[in-house]
Amino acid sequence: MAEDFAAKMSRKTDAELRDYVANRYQYREEAVLAALEELAQRGMPEPGAASIIQELQVSQQVTNEREQAAREREAENELARRRMRGDYPEEAEETGPALYSPSTITIFSVLFSMAAGGVLLALNLRALRRFGKSWLVIGFVVAYVAGTHFALQWLQQQYGNQYMWLGSVFNIVAIVLYNVVFWPRYIGLTPYRSRPWGGALLVCGLITLVYAILYVRFGLNPTL
């Protein structure tokens, strides 16, 4: 509820009212305007009150615009934080670019591989026109896939299939990095609309199907 400055000033002494005017830059514009009005009602108008009122009205408009902008930024940040938690309030109007959510990236990384999640994250960065960061993510995915492949290949040569379960561990580590390092650092609290993932699911499904056929026919050894 807005503060009733008129009622508040009616309880002030004359000296206190003039203090509001004399030190007006220390108080809210509404309070000083109410003090000027109360002085006028008491028959003791402040000299130069008209120019002071005009100055305060301009300052009040600037203050209101600044506070409104701050409220809008906080609302956007809160919406982004809720999206990061997977909370999508129906009443909130979706704004910003269409991006794959962290939950979508995680699900694709689990269903297919960390490479699929990395590609979705890179597509998000390209949608934000952060092309340099998108190439960093692609570079990470390529290096991680290659490193994991050779690590699992070496383990298989040394110990057989005893440690092949580490492939799932490597995948989980990549998912954690996407959510706690790449997204907070490269996307952060940017407001966004949830991007439909049906097309991405179809593409990943077809790639997986082709890979499975090649594996059955030629004995390819998937390591990730």
C-alpha positions as CSV (number, residue, x, y, z in Angstrom):
1,M,0.0,0.0,0.0
2,A,1.3,3.4,-0.9
3,E,2.3,5.6,2.0
4,D,-0.2,8.5,2.8
5,F,2.3,11.4,2.8
6,A,-0.5,14.0,3.1
7,A,-1.7,12.5,6.4
8,K,1.9,12.1,7.6
9,M,2.8,15.8,6.9
10,S,-0.4,17.0,8.7
11,R,1.2,15.7,11.9
12,K,4.5,17.5,11.4
13,T,5.5,20.8,12.9
14,D,6.2,23.9,10.7
15,A,9.9,23.5,11.3
16,E,9.8,19.8,10.3
17,L,7.9,20.7,7.1
18,R,10.5,23.3,6.2
19,D,13.2,20.8,6.9
20,Y,11.7,18.5,4.2
21,V,11.8,21.4,1.7
22,A,15.3,22.6,2.6
23,N,16.7,19.1,2.5
24,R,14.4,17.8,-0.3
25,Y,17.1,15.8,-2.0
26,Q,17.3,13.5,1.0
27,Y,13.6,12.6,0.9
28,R,11.1,11.1,-1.6
29,E,9.6,13.6,-4.0
30,E,6.1,12.6,-2.8
31,A,7.0,13.5,0.8
32,V,8.4,16.9,-0.2
33,L,5.4,17.7,-2.4
34,A,3.1,16.8,0.5
35,A,5.1,19.1,2.8
36,L,4.8,22.0,0.4
37,E,1.1,21.5,0.1
38,E,0.7,21.3,3.9
39,L,2.7,24.6,4.3
40,A,0.4,26.3,1.8
41,Q,-2.7,25.0,3.6
42,R,-1.3,26.5,6.9
43,G,-0.9,29.9,5.2
44,M,2.9,29.7,5.1
45,P,3.7,28.9,1.5
46,E,7.3,28.3,0.7
47,P,9.0,31.0,-1.4
48,G,9.6,29.8,-4.9
49,A,7.3,26.8,-4.3
50,A,6.2,26.7,-8.0
51,S,9.7,26.1,-9.3
52,I,10.4,23.6,-6.5
53,I,7.2,21.7,-7.4
54,Q,8.2,21.6,-11.1
55,E,11.7,20.4,-10.2
56,L,10.2,17.7,-7.9
57,Q,7.7,16.5,-10.5
58,V,10.5,16.0,-13.1
59,S,12.6,14.2,-10.5
60,Q,9.6,12.1,-9.5
61,Q,9.1,11.0,-13.1
62,V,12.7,9.9,-13.4
63,T,12.5,8.0,-10.1
64,N,9.3,6.2,-11.1
65,E,10.9,5.2,-14.4
66,R,14.0,3.9,-12.7
67,E,12.0,1.9,-10.2
68,Q,9.8,0.5,-12.9
69,A,12.8,-0.6,-14.8
70,A,14.2,-2.2,-11.7
71,R,11.0,-4.1,-11.1
72,E,10.9,-5.4,-14.7
73,R,14.5,-6.6,-14.4
74,E,13.7,-8.4,-11.2
75,A,10.6,-10.0,-12.7
76,E,12.7,-11.2,-15.7
77,N,15.4,-12.6,-13.4
78,E,12.8,-14.4,-11.3
79,L,11.2,-15.9,-14.4
80,A,14.6,-17.0,-15.6
81,R,15.4,-18.6,-12.2
82,R,12.1,-20.4,-12.2
83,R,12.8,-21.7,-15.7
84,M,16.2,-23.0,-14.5
85,R,14.4,-24.9,-11.8
86,G,12.0,-26.3,-14.4
87,D,9.1,-24.2,-13.1
88,Y,7.0,-22.8,-15.9
89,P,4.2,-20.6,-14.5
90,E,1.2,-20.6,-16.9
91,E,0.3,-17.1,-16.0
92,A,3.8,-15.7,-16.9
93,E,4.1,-14.3,-20.4
94,E,6.9,-16.0,-22.3
95,T,9.5,-13.5,-23.6
96,G,12.9,-13.7,-25.2
97,P,14.4,-16.1,-27.8
98,A,13.3,-19.7,-28.1
99,L,15.9,-21.9,-26.4
100,Y,16.2,-25.6,-25.4
101,S,15.7,-25.6,-21.6
102,P,18.3,-27.2,-19.2
103,S,15.9,-30.1,-18.6
104,T,15.6,-30.8,-22.3
105,I,19.4,-30.7,-22.7
106,T,19.7,-33.1,-19.8
107,I,17.1,-35.5,-21.1
108,F,18.7,-35.6,-24.6
109,S,22.1,-36.2,-23.0
110,V,20.7,-39.2,-21.0
111,L,18.6,-40.7,-23.8
112,F,21.2,-40.3,-26.6
113,S,24.6,-39.0,-25.4
114,M,26.3,-35.9,-24.0
115,A,27.0,-35.0,-27.7
116,A,23.3,-34.5,-28.3
117,G,22.9,-32.3,-25.3
118,G,26.0,-30.3,-26.3
119,V,24.6,-29.7,-29.7
120,L,21.4,-28.4,-28.2
121,L,23.4,-26.1,-25.9
122,A,25.4,-24.8,-28.9
123,L,22.2,-24.1,-30.8
124,N,20.9,-22.1,-27.9
125,L,24.1,-19.9,-28.0
126,R,23.7,-19.4,-31.8
127,A,20.1,-18.3,-31.2
128,L,21.5,-15.7,-28.8
129,R,24.1,-14.8,-31.4
130,R,26.9,-15.8,-29.1
131,F,28.7,-17.6,-31.9
132,G,32.2,-17.7,-30.3
133,K,30.8,-19.4,-27.2
134,S,28.8,-21.9,-29.4
135,W,32.1,-23.0,-31.0
136,L,33.7,-23.4,-27.6
137,V,30.9,-25.8,-26.6
138,I,31.3,-27.7,-29.9
139,G,35.0,-27.9,-29.3
140,F,34.4,-29.2,-25.8
141,V,32.0,-31.9,-27.1
142,V,34.4,-33.1,-29.8
143,A,37.4,-33.2,-27.4
144,Y,35.3,-34.9,-24.7
145,V,33.9,-37.5,-27.1
146,A,37.4,-38.2,-28.4
147,G,39.0,-38.3,-25.0
148,T,36.3,-40.6,-23.7
149,H,36.6,-42.9,-26.7
150,F,40.3,-43.4,-26.3
151,A,40.1,-43.7,-22.5
152,L,37.5,-46.5,-22.8
153,Q,39.4,-48.1,-25.7
154,W,42.5,-48.2,-23.6
155,L,40.6,-49.6,-20.6
156,Q,39.1,-52.3,-22.8
157,Q,42.5,-53.3,-24.1
158,Q,43.9,-53.5,-20.6
159,Y,41.0,-55.0,-18.6
160,G,38.5,-56.2,-21.2
161,N,34.9,-55.0,-20.6
162,Q,35.4,-54.7,-16.9
163,Y,35.3,-50.9,-16.8
164,M,33.0,-50.2,-19.8
165,W,30.4,-48.9,-17.3
166,L,32.6,-45.8,-17.0
167,G,31.1,-44.6,-20.2
168,S,27.9,-43.7,-18.3
169,V,29.9,-41.9,-15.7
170,F,31.7,-39.8,-18.3
171,N,28.2,-39.0,-19.7
172,I,26.9,-37.9,-16.3
173,V,30.0,-35.7,-15.8
174,A,29.3,-33.9,-19.1
175,I,25.7,-33.3,-18.1
176,V,26.7,-31.8,-14.8
177,L,29.1,-29.5,-16.6
178,Y,26.4,-28.3,-19.0
179,N,24.1,-27.4,-16.0
180,V,26.6,-25.9,-13.5
181,V,29.3,-24.4,-15.8
182,F,28.2,-23.8,-19.4
183,W,24.6,-22.7,-18.9
184,P,25.3,-20.3,-15.9
185,R,28.4,-18.8,-17.5
186,Y,27.3,-18.6,-21.2
187,I,23.5,-18.1,-20.9
188,G,22.9,-17.2,-17.2
189,L,19.5,-15.6,-16.3
190,T,18.6,-14.6,-19.9
191,P,14.8,-14.7,-20.2
192,Y,13.7,-17.2,-22.9
193,R,10.8,-19.1,-24.4
194,S,10.9,-22.9,-24.3
195,R,11.8,-24.2,-27.7
196,P,9.9,-27.2,-29.1
197,W,12.1,-30.3,-29.1
198,G,10.1,-32.6,-31.4
199,G,12.4,-32.0,-34.4
200,A,15.5,-32.5,-32.4
201,L,14.1,-35.8,-31.0
202,L,13.3,-37.0,-34.5
203,V,16.9,-36.2,-35.8
204,C,18.5,-37.8,-32.8
205,G,16.3,-40.8,-33.1
206,L,17.2,-41.3,-36.8
207,I,20.9,-40.9,-36.1
208,T,20.6,-43.5,-33.3
209,L,18.7,-45.9,-35.6
210,V,21.3,-45.6,-38.4
211,Y,24.1,-46.1,-35.8
212,A,22.3,-49.2,-34.5
213,I,22.0,-50.6,-38.0
214,L,25.7,-50.1,-38.7
215,Y,26.5,-51.6,-35.3
216,V,24.5,-54.8,-36.2
217,R,25.9,-55.1,-39.7
218,F,29.5,-54.1,-39.2
219,G,30.1,-54.6,-35.5
220,L,30.9,-51.0,-34.6
221,N,31.8,-50.6,-31.0
222,P,29.9,-47.6,-29.5
223,T,31.9,-46.1,-26.6
224,L,29.6,-43.2,-25.6
